[in-house]
Amino acid sequence: MANIQKIGVSAFILVDDKLLIVKRAANESFLPNYYEMPGGKIEYGEKPEDALIREVKEETSLDIKVNSPYSTFSYVNNVKNKHTIDIQYICKSESNVNDVKLSEEQDSFELIEEKDIDKYNISDEMKNAIKKGFDFLNKIK
C-alpha cells in the first residue's frame, strides 16, 4: 500500500486571552476525545488559508481572519499509513464565540489559558504548537 501524504491547517484563535480548543468526538477514528485547535485537511488545489477558513467554519460556525503561520509539525498515522504535515496560523475570530455551533466531529469546546494546557487531553504535537502560539503572541505584545 502506498503512503498517503496530507497537509493540514490549524487555527490559533484567542478570545479575551484564552485559546479556543475543540474536543474530537468519541466516535472519531483518530485521537477520539482529544482536544485540538480547530482546523483540518487542505483539499486538492485549495490555498491553506482558504482551507482554514472553510474548516473552522465547518467545525465551529465561526468566521475567522487568517493572519500569519507561526509553526508546523508532522505526524504519522501507522494504522492508516498516512503522513500529515500541519501548519498552524494565528487567527482572529470575526464572530462572537457565544455563536459556536460544533459539527458532529466535535463533542465540546473550551477557552483555555496558557497555564491550563496540561489539564486537557491534547497530543504532544498539538501541545507544543499551542505553547509556540502563546510564545509567539507574547513576543509581539
Secondary structure by P-SEA (a helix, b strand, c coil): cbbbbbbbbbbbcccccbbbbbbccccccccccccccccccccccccaaaaaaaaaaaaccbbbbbccccbbbbbbcccccbbbbbbbbbcccccccccccccccccccccccccccccccccaaaaaaaaaaaaaaaaac
